[in-house]
Amino acid sequence: MAFERFTVVRVPFPFTDRNAAKNRPALVLSDAASFNIPAGHSVMAMITSQGNAPWPLDCPITDLKAAGLPAPSMVRFKLFTLDHRLVRGALGALSPADEVQVRTNLDALFEGRQNTFRASKESAK
């Protein structure tokens, strides 16, 4: 099974301090045709609760219903590649507005461009 870019999926995340894993949401970032299908893997980002300590470039998810998430969450750019056989299922997909924010922050991550969302929020304080 291949997943489209910006699909929210449920995957097993390992704990770093013990030999166990817990199912958590993640966001597919890679393109299905150019990478996911030929590789049988997807590049993903972690999705975490908004109550956690912030990281640079975190993206709050504003449309939780579309994403299939039950609680306030954000995309965190802890990136990894995962074999599709380990994905437990799709939960939803980012809304167009959330997709734009993730694209903007990915650009800031890889190209060093200004994160306009965070910058505009900080300047409003």
C-alpha positions as a Markdown table, in Angstrom:
| # | Residue | x | y | z |
|---|---|---|---|---|
| 1 | Met | 0.0 | 0.0 | 0.0 |
| 2 | Ala | 1.3 | 3.5 | -0.9 |
| 3 | Phe | 0.4 | 6.7 | 0.7 |
| 4 | Glu | 0.0 | 10.1 | -0.8 |
| 5 | Arg | 1.9 | 13.2 | 0.4 |
| 6 | Phe | 0.2 | 14.9 | 3.4 |
| 7 | Thr | -1.7 | 11.8 | 4.5 |
| 8 | Val | -1.8 | 11.3 | 8.3 |
| 9 | Val | -1.0 | 7.7 | 9.2 |
| 10 | Arg | -0.6 | 5.7 | 12.4 |
| 11 | Val | 2.8 | 4.1 | 12.9 |
| 12 | Pro | 4.7 | 2.4 | 15.7 |
| 13 | Phe | 7.1 | 4.8 | 17.4 |
| 14 | Pro | 9.9 | 3.2 | 19.5 |
| 15 | Phe | 10.6 | 4.4 | 22.9 |
| 16 | Thr | 14.3 | 5.4 | 23.3 |
| 17 | Asp | 14.5 | 4.2 | 26.9 |
| 18 | Arg | 12.9 | 0.7 | 26.6 |
| 19 | Asn | 12.2 | -2.1 | 24.1 |
| 20 | Ala | 8.6 | -1.1 | 23.3 |
| 21 | Ala | 6.7 | 0.9 | 20.7 |
| 22 | Lys | 3.5 | 2.9 | 20.8 |
| 23 | Asn | 1.2 | 3.7 | 17.8 |
| 24 | Arg | 1.4 | 7.4 | 17.0 |
| 25 | Pro | 0.3 | 9.7 | 14.2 |
| 26 | Ala | 2.8 | 10.7 | 11.5 |
| 27 | Leu | 2.6 | 12.8 | 8.4 |
| 28 | Val | 3.7 | 11.5 | 5.0 |
| 29 | Leu | 6.0 | 14.0 | 3.3 |
| 30 | Ser | 7.3 | 12.2 | 0.3 |
| 31 | Asp | 5.6 | 11.9 | -3.1 |
| 32 | Ala | 3.8 | 8.7 | -3.9 |
| 33 | Ala | 4.8 | 8.4 | -7.6 |
| 34 | Ser | 8.5 | 9.5 | -7.3 |
| 35 | Phe | 9.4 | 7.8 | -4.0 |
| 36 | Asn | 6.8 | 6.0 | -2.0 |
| 37 | Ile | 5.6 | 3.5 | -4.6 |
| 38 | Pro | 9.0 | 2.6 | -6.0 |
| 39 | Ala | 10.7 | 2.4 | -2.6 |
| 40 | Gly | 7.9 | 0.8 | -0.6 |
| 41 | His | 8.7 | 3.3 | 2.0 |
| 42 | Ser | 7.7 | 6.9 | 2.8 |
| 43 | Val | 9.5 | 9.9 | 4.4 |
| 44 | Met | 7.5 | 11.0 | 7.4 |
| 45 | Ala | 7.4 | 13.6 | 10.1 |
| 46 | Met | 6.3 | 13.0 | 13.7 |
| 47 | Ile | 3.0 | 14.4 | 14.9 |
| 48 | Thr | 2.9 | 15.3 | 18.6 |
| 49 | Ser | 0.5 | 16.9 | 21.1 |
| 50 | Gln | 0.5 | 20.7 | 21.2 |
| 51 | Gly | 1.2 | 20.5 | 25.0 |
| 52 | Asn | 4.8 | 19.3 | 24.4 |
| 53 | Ala | 7.7 | 21.7 | 24.6 |
| 54 | Pro | 8.1 | 23.5 | 21.2 |
| 55 | Trp | 10.8 | 22.7 | 18.6 |
| 56 | Pro | 11.8 | 25.1 | 15.8 |
| 57 | Leu | 9.4 | 25.0 | 12.9 |
| 58 | Asp | 6.6 | 23.1 | 14.6 |
| 59 | Cys | 3.3 | 23.4 | 12.6 |
| 60 | Pro | 0.1 | 23.4 | 14.5 |
| 61 | Ile | -2.6 | 21.4 | 12.8 |
| 62 | Thr | -5.7 | 23.6 | 12.6 |
| 63 | Asp | -8.2 | 21.2 | 11.0 |
| 64 | Leu | -8.1 | 18.2 | 13.3 |
| 65 | Lys | -11.1 | 16.6 | 11.8 |
| 66 | Ala | -9.6 | 16.4 | 8.3 |
| 67 | Ala | -6.4 | 15.0 | 9.7 |
| 68 | Gly | -8.3 | 12.4 | 11.8 |
| 69 | Leu | -6.7 | 13.5 | 15.0 |
| 70 | Pro | -8.6 | 13.6 | 18.4 |
| 71 | Ala | -6.6 | 16.3 | 20.2 |
| 72 | Pro | -4.7 | 19.5 | 19.4 |
| 73 | Ser | -1.6 | 18.4 | 17.6 |
| 74 | Met | 1.4 | 19.7 | 15.6 |
| 75 | Val | 3.7 | 18.5 | 12.9 |
| 76 | Arg | 7.3 | 18.2 | 14.3 |
| 77 | Phe | 10.1 | 17.9 | 11.9 |
| 78 | Lys | 11.6 | 14.7 | 13.4 |
| 79 | Leu | 11.9 | 13.0 | 10.1 |
| 80 | Phe | 12.2 | 9.3 | 9.3 |
| 81 | Thr | 11.7 | 6.8 | 6.6 |
| 82 | Leu | 9.3 | 3.9 | 7.2 |
| 83 | Asp | 8.5 | 0.7 | 5.4 |
| 84 | His | 4.8 | 0.7 | 4.3 |
| 85 | Arg | 4.3 | -2.8 | 5.9 |
| 86 | Leu | 4.7 | -1.2 | 9.3 |
| 87 | Val | 2.1 | 1.5 | 8.8 |
| 88 | Arg | -1.0 | 0.6 | 10.8 |
| 89 | Gly | -3.4 | 2.7 | 8.7 |
| 90 | Ala | -4.4 | 6.1 | 7.4 |
| 91 | Leu | -6.2 | 8.5 | 9.8 |
| 92 | Gly | -6.9 | 11.4 | 7.5 |
| 93 | Ala | -5.1 | 14.1 | 5.5 |
| 94 | Leu | -4.0 | 17.7 | 6.1 |
| 95 | Ser | -6.4 | 20.4 | 5.1 |
| 96 | Pro | -5.2 | 22.7 | 2.3 |
| 97 | Ala | -4.3 | 25.5 | 4.8 |
| 98 | Asp | -2.3 | 23.1 | 7.0 |
| 99 | Glu | -0.6 | 21.7 | 3.9 |
| 100 | Val | 0.6 | 25.2 | 3.0 |
| 101 | Gln | 2.0 | 25.8 | 6.4 |
| 102 | Val | 3.9 | 22.5 | 6.4 |
| 103 | Arg | 5.3 | 23.3 | 2.9 |
| 104 | Thr | 6.4 | 26.7 | 4.1 |
| 105 | Asn | 8.2 | 25.3 | 7.2 |
| 106 | Leu | 9.8 | 22.5 | 5.1 |
| 107 | Asp | 11.2 | 25.2 | 2.8 |
| 108 | Ala | 12.5 | 27.0 | 5.9 |
| 109 | Leu | 14.0 | 23.7 | 7.2 |
| 110 | Phe | 15.8 | 22.8 | 3.9 |
| 111 | Glu | 16.4 | 26.1 | 2.3 |
| 112 | Gly | 16.9 | 28.4 | 5.3 |
| 113 | Arg | 14.1 | 30.7 | 4.3 |
| 114 | Gln | 12.2 | 32.7 | 6.8 |
| 115 | Asn | 9.3 | 30.9 | 8.5 |
| 116 | Thr | 6.7 | 33.6 | 7.8 |
| 117 | Phe | 4.0 | 32.0 | 10.0 |
| 118 | Arg | 6.1 | 31.9 | 13.1 |
| 119 | Ala | 7.8 | 35.3 | 12.4 |
| 120 | Ser | 4.4 | 37.0 | 12.0 |
| 121 | Lys | 3.1 | 35.5 | 15.2 |
| 122 | Glu | 6.3 | 36.5 | 17.1 |
| 123 | Ser | 6.1 | 40.1 | 15.8 |
| 124 | Ala | 2.5 | 40.4 | 16.9 |
| 125 | Lys | 3.5 | 39.9 | 20.5 |
